[in-house]
Amino acid sequence: MRKLFGNKSGKKTGNKTDIKSAAKAGDKTTTGTVTKTGNEPVDEAAVKSGIKPKANPDAGAFKRKKRGRSLRPGHIAYASMAVVGIFFAAAALRVLIGGFLEDTSARNEYEQLRESFHSSEPQRPAPVSPDATPEPENENDSYLGPDEDDAEGIEDIRALSLDELAALNRDFKGWMTVGSNIDYPVVRGSDNSKYLNTTFMGQRNTAGAIFMDYRHIEGFDEQVCIIYGHNTRDGSMFSPLIRYLEPAYLQSNPNISITTRDGRKLTYRIFAAKLTDAWDMAYTIGITDSARATEFPDAPQNASRFLLLSTCTRGGSNDERVLVFAALV
């Protein structure tokens, strides 16, 4: 019984000094229920009280246990959010790069058309001596004739006549120059959707083309002719129309020049511009004389034909529009 329950007095057996010596020496020492091995420090208070001290976990075992821990729902949620974020970032980058490539493609196409068209325009002849022998005229000198054309089309940057532009696109109705920043061919499709995302050369592109309202059967001979174009990211197409909201810009860039499909030269003078929406009465086809006077209060007197240029705004609502008004002079 004495061996089972220890001393009646509850005193610990053994020597305190012996315990310390054994601990320092690294020997195994047992006192009561406390056992220490190796070079671990001895908790003297625990030894006195008879309570077994809590052993420090092995570092390697702890790390292995941590690595083997199962994923919690929160971890799965964070991982899912990260994957979704990466997906949307990649999609946004793809859209950005795709938009840049589209802008570049459309800009190159229209620059080639512009250079080719203006190269075909008649130039003022240089003065010659009265005694000089005139050279015979050749009407095909400014561009390749139909029998001289090749499969490369306009990639040669050659001069294009009005007839050749019409041959490239049967919807071609004329060439328009507005101020110093807008210089494009004008087309008219079978509806107002075709050229929203199709260039003059028929390429699928968000820059689209400058196009006349499809209901203008008489083309530029309509009393009110509406022409649409995009406000693009790179500042091309009809983007410069936004600046006509500034009175100073309007005064310095007031003229619109039109060369029609049949070779006529038309000049319009811009007299007003406004920020409006897609439901403006000015978009009404076949507007009456009284309504026209209300819509164009600043129009020059005796003006009989009008040109409306329309584009959207960037950053505004989807229905917001800029309208530029011009009268034939």
C-alpha positions as CSV (number, residue, x, y, z in Angstrom):
1,M,0.0,0.0,0.0
2,R,2.8,2.4,0.8
3,K,4.4,1.8,-2.5
4,L,1.1,2.3,-4.4
5,F,0.0,5.6,-2.8
6,G,3.5,7.0,-1.7
7,N,4.2,8.5,1.7
8,K,1.3,9.4,3.9
9,S,2.6,12.8,4.4
10,G,2.5,13.4,0.7
11,K,6.1,14.4,0.6
12,K,8.1,13.7,-2.6
13,T,10.9,11.2,-2.3
14,G,14.3,11.8,-3.8
15,N,16.7,14.6,-3.6
16,K,16.3,18.0,-5.2
17,T,20.0,18.3,-5.9
18,D,20.0,14.8,-7.5
19,I,17.2,15.8,-9.8
20,K,19.1,18.9,-11.0
21,S,22.3,16.9,-11.5
22,A,20.5,14.3,-13.4
23,A,18.9,16.9,-15.6
24,K,22.2,18.5,-16.3
25,A,23.8,15.2,-17.0
26,G,21.1,14.2,-19.4
27,D,20.2,11.1,-17.3
28,K,16.7,9.7,-17.1
29,T,15.3,10.7,-13.7
30,T,11.8,9.8,-12.4
31,T,10.2,11.4,-9.5
32,G,6.6,10.7,-8.8
33,T,4.8,10.9,-12.1
34,V,7.3,13.4,-13.8
35,T,9.8,12.0,-16.3
36,K,12.4,14.1,-18.1
37,T,14.7,12.8,-20.8
38,G,17.6,14.2,-22.8
39,N,18.8,17.8,-22.4
40,E,15.3,19.4,-22.0
41,P,15.1,22.0,-19.3
42,V,13.3,20.9,-16.1
43,D,10.3,22.7,-14.9
44,E,11.0,22.7,-11.1
45,A,7.5,24.1,-10.2
46,A,5.9,21.2,-12.1
47,V,8.3,18.8,-10.4
48,K,7.3,20.1,-6.9
49,S,3.6,20.1,-7.7
50,G,3.6,16.6,-9.2
51,I,2.0,17.9,-12.5
52,K,3.3,16.5,-15.7
53,P,4.6,19.4,-17.8
54,K,3.2,19.8,-21.3
55,A,5.8,18.6,-23.8
56,N,6.8,20.9,-26.6
57,P,5.6,19.5,-30.0
58,D,8.3,18.3,-32.3
59,A,8.8,21.1,-35.0
60,G,9.0,18.7,-37.9
61,A,5.9,16.8,-36.9
62,F,4.0,20.1,-36.4
63,K,5.0,21.2,-40.0
64,R,3.9,17.9,-41.4
65,K,0.6,18.1,-39.6
66,K,0.1,21.6,-41.0
67,R,0.8,20.6,-44.5
68,G,-1.6,17.7,-44.3
69,R,-4.4,19.9,-43.0
70,S,-7.6,19.7,-45.2
71,L,-8.8,22.8,-47.0
72,R,-11.5,24.8,-45.3
73,P,-14.5,26.3,-47.1
74,G,-13.0,29.8,-46.8
75,H,-9.9,28.6,-48.6
76,I,-11.9,27.2,-51.4
77,A,-13.8,30.5,-51.7
78,Y,-10.7,32.5,-51.9
79,A,-9.2,30.2,-54.5
80,S,-12.3,30.4,-56.6
81,M,-12.3,34.2,-56.4
82,A,-8.7,34.3,-57.5
83,V,-9.4,32.1,-60.5
84,V,-12.4,34.2,-61.5
85,G,-10.4,37.4,-61.2
86,I,-7.6,36.0,-63.4
87,F,-10.2,34.9,-66.0
88,F,-11.8,38.4,-66.2
89,A,-8.4,40.1,-66.3
90,A,-7.4,37.9,-69.2
91,A,-10.7,38.6,-71.0
92,A,-10.3,42.4,-70.5
93,L,-6.8,42.2,-71.8
94,R,-8.0,40.3,-74.9
95,V,-10.7,42.9,-75.6
96,L,-8.2,45.7,-75.2
97,I,-5.7,44.1,-77.6
98,G,-8.4,43.2,-80.0
99,G,-9.7,46.8,-79.9
100,F,-6.3,48.2,-80.6
101,L,-5.8,45.9,-83.6
102,E,-9.2,46.8,-85.0
103,D,-8.5,50.5,-84.7
104,T,-5.1,50.1,-86.4
105,S,-6.7,48.0,-89.2
106,A,-9.5,50.5,-89.9
107,R,-7.1,53.5,-89.7
108,N,-4.8,51.9,-92.3
109,E,-7.6,51.1,-94.6
110,Y,-9.0,54.6,-94.6
111,E,-5.6,56.2,-94.9
112,Q,-4.9,54.2,-98.0
113,L,-8.3,55.2,-99.5
114,R,-7.8,58.8,-98.6
115,E,-4.4,59.0,-100.2
116,S,-5.6,57.2,-103.3
117,F,-8.7,59.4,-103.7
118,H,-6.9,62.7,-103.3
119,S,-4.2,61.5,-105.7
120,S,-6.8,61.2,-108.4
121,E,-8.1,64.7,-108.0
122,P,-7.1,67.1,-110.8
123,Q,-4.1,69.3,-109.9
124,R,-3.7,72.9,-111.1
125,P,-1.3,72.8,-114.1
126,A,2.0,74.5,-113.8
127,P,2.5,77.6,-116.0
128,V,4.1,76.8,-119.3
129,S,5.9,79.0,-121.9
130,P,3.6,80.2,-124.8
131,D,6.1,78.6,-127.2
132,A,6.0,75.2,-125.6
133,T,4.4,72.4,-127.5
134,P,1.4,71.0,-125.5
135,E,1.6,67.3,-124.7
136,P,-1.4,65.1,-125.7
137,E,-3.8,64.5,-122.8
138,N,-4.2,61.1,-121.4
139,E,-7.3,60.7,-119.3
140,N,-6.0,57.6,-117.7
141,D,-2.7,59.1,-116.5
142,S,-4.0,59.7,-112.9
143,Y,-5.1,56.0,-112.2
144,L,-4.9,52.6,-113.6
145,G,-7.6,51.8,-116.1
146,P,-10.0,48.8,-115.6
147,D,-7.9,46.6,-117.9
148,E,-4.7,47.5,-116.0
149,D,-6.0,46.6,-112.5
150,D,-4.6,43.7,-110.6
151,A,-5.7,41.5,-107.7
152,E,-3.8,43.6,-105.1
153,G,-6.5,46.3,-105.1
154,I,-5.6,49.5,-103.3
155,E,-2.6,48.0,-101.5
156,D,-0.5,49.7,-104.2
157,I,-1.6,53.2,-102.9
158,R,-2.6,54.2,-106.4
159,A,-5.0,56.9,-107.4
160,L,-8.7,55.9,-107.3
161,S,-11.4,57.7,-109.4
162,L,-15.0,58.0,-108.3
163,D,-15.9,55.2,-110.7
164,E,-13.2,52.9,-109.1
165,L,-14.4,53.7,-105.6
166,A,-18.0,52.7,-106.7
167,A,-16.5,49.5,-108.2
168,L,-14.9,48.7,-104.9
169,N,-18.2,49.3,-103.0
170,R,-21.5,49.8,-104.9
171,D,-22.9,51.6,-101.8
172,F,-20.4,54.5,-102.4
173,K,-22.3,57.8,-102.6
174,G,-19.5,60.4,-102.4
175,W,-16.5,61.7,-100.5
176,M,-16.9,64.0,-97.6
177,T,-14.3,66.4,-95.9
178,V,-15.3,68.2,-92.7
179,G,-12.9,70.9,-91.5
180,S,-9.4,69.5,-91.2
181,N,-9.9,66.3,-89.3
182,I,-12.7,64.3,-91.1
183,D,-12.0,62.9,-94.6
184,Y,-13.9,59.8,-95.6
185,P,-16.0,58.1,-98.3
186,V,-19.7,58.0,-97.6
187,V,-21.8,54.9,-98.2
188,R,-25.5,54.1,-97.9
189,G,-26.5,50.6,-97.0
190,S,-29.8,48.7,-97.2
191,D,-30.4,49.6,-93.5
192,N,-28.7,51.6,-90.7
193,S,-27.0,48.5,-89.2
194,K,-24.7,47.2,-91.9
195,Y,-22.0,49.9,-91.7
196,L,-22.0,50.1,-87.9
197,N,-19.5,47.3,-87.8
198,T,-18.4,47.0,-91.5
199,T,-15.7,49.2,-93.1
200,F,-15.9,50.6,-96.6
201,M,-13.9,47.6,-97.9
202,G,-16.2,45.2,-96.3
203,Q,-14.0,44.2,-93.3
204,R,-15.7,43.4,-90.0
205,N,-14.6,46.1,-87.7
206,T,-16.1,48.1,-84.9
207,A,-14.9,51.4,-86.5
208,G,-17.5,50.8,-89.2
209,A,-17.9,53.4,-92.0
210,I,-19.3,56.9,-92.5
211,F,-22.8,56.2,-93.8
212,M,-25.9,58.0,-95.0
213,D,-29.4,57.1,-93.6
214,Y,-30.7,54.3,-95.8
215,R,-34.0,56.1,-96.3
216,H,-32.3,58.9,-98.3
217,I,-33.1,57.5,-101.7
218,E,-32.1,60.8,-103.4
219,G,-28.7,60.8,-101.6
220,F,-27.2,64.3,-101.2
221,D,-30.2,65.8,-103.1
222,E,-32.5,65.2,-100.1
223,Q,-33.6,68.4,-98.4
224,V,-32.2,67.0,-95.1
225,C,-29.5,64.4,-95.4
226,I,-28.4,62.6,-92.2
227,I,-24.9,61.0,-92.0
228,Y,-23.7,58.8,-89.2
229,G,-20.3,57.8,-87.9
230,H,-18.7,56.4,-84.8
231,N,-16.9,58.3,-82.0
232,T,-14.0,55.9,-81.9
233,R,-11.4,55.3,-79.2
234,D,-8.5,56.5,-81.4
235,G,-10.1,59.8,-82.3
236,S,-10.9,58.8,-86.0
237,M,-14.1,58.6,-87.9
238,F,-16.7,61.1,-86.5
239,S,-14.9,61.7,-83.1
240,P,-13.9,65.3,-84.0
241,L,-17.6,66.3,-84.2
242,I,-17.5,66.6,-80.4
243,R,-15.3,69.6,-80.7
244,Y,-18.0,71.5,-82.7
245,L,-19.7,72.0,-79.3
246,E,-17.0,74.6,-78.8
247,P,-17.9,77.9,-80.5
248,A,-14.2,78.7,-81.3
249,Y,-13.7,75.3,-83.0
250,L,-16.9,75.8,-85.1
251,Q,-15.8,79.2,-86.2
252,S,-12.4,78.0,-87.4
253,N,-13.7,74.8,-89.1
254,P,-17.0,75.7,-90.6
255,N,-16.9,74.1,-94.1
256,I,-18.0,70.7,-95.3
257,S,-17.0,69.6,-98.9
258,I,-18.8,66.9,-100.7
259,T,-17.8,65.2,-104.0
260,T,-20.9,63.2,-105.1
261,R,-20.8,59.9,-106.9
262,D,-21.5,61.7,-110.2
263,G,-18.7,64.2,-109.7
264,R,-20.6,67.3,-108.4
265,K,-18.9,69.5,-105.8
266,L,-21.1,70.6,-102.9
267,T,-20.2,73.0,-100.1
268,Y,-22.0,73.2,-96.8
269,R,-21.5,75.7,-94.0
270,I,-21.8,74.5,-90.4
271,F,-24.0,76.9,-88.4
272,A,-24.9,74.9,-85.1
273,A,-24.1,71.9,-83.0
274,K,-25.8,70.5,-79.9
275,L,-25.7,67.7,-77.4
276,T,-29.0,65.8,-77.6
277,D,-30.3,62.2,-77.7
278,A,-31.4,59.6,-80.2
279,W,-35.0,60.7,-80.0
280,D,-34.4,64.3,-81.2
281,M,-36.9,65.5,-83.8
282,A,-34.0,66.4,-86.1
283,Y,-33.7,62.7,-86.9
284,T,-37.2,62.6,-88.4
285,I,-37.2,61.8,-92.1
286,G,-39.4,64.0,-94.3
287,I,-39.6,66.8,-91.8
288,T,-42.0,69.6,-92.8
289,D,-40.9,73.1,-93.5
290,S,-42.5,74.5,-90.3
291,A,-40.8,71.8,-88.2
292,R,-37.5,72.4,-90.0
293,A,-37.6,76.0,-89.1
294,T,-38.2,75.1,-85.4
295,E,-35.3,72.5,-85.5
296,F,-32.9,74.8,-87.3
297,P,-33.5,78.3,-85.8
298,D,-30.0,79.4,-86.5
299,A,-30.0,78.3,-90.2
300,P,-28.9,80.8,-92.8
301,Q,-31.7,82.6,-94.6
302,N,-32.9,81.1,-97.9
303,A,-31.1,77.8,-97.0
304,S,-33.0,75.0,-98.8
305,R,-30.9,71.9,-98.1
306,F,-29.3,70.7,-94.9
307,L,-26.7,68.2,-93.8
308,L,-26.9,66.6,-90.3
309,L,-23.8,64.8,-89.0
310,S,-24.5,62.5,-86.0
311,T,-22.2,60.6,-83.6
312,C,-22.5,59.2,-80.1
313,T,-20.6,60.3,-77.0
314,R,-18.1,58.4,-75.0
315,G,-18.8,58.2,-71.3
316,G,-22.4,59.4,-71.6
317,S,-25.6,57.3,-71.9
318,N,-26.2,55.0,-74.8
319,D,-28.8,57.4,-76.2
320,E,-26.7,60.5,-76.0
321,R,-25.8,62.1,-79.4
322,V,-23.9,65.1,-80.8
323,L,-25.6,66.7,-83.9
324,V,-23.8,69.1,-86.2
325,F,-26.0,71.2,-88.5
326,A,-24.9,72.5,-91.9
327,A,-26.6,74.3,-94.8
328,L,-25.8,74.2,-98.5
329,V,-24.2,77.4,-99.8
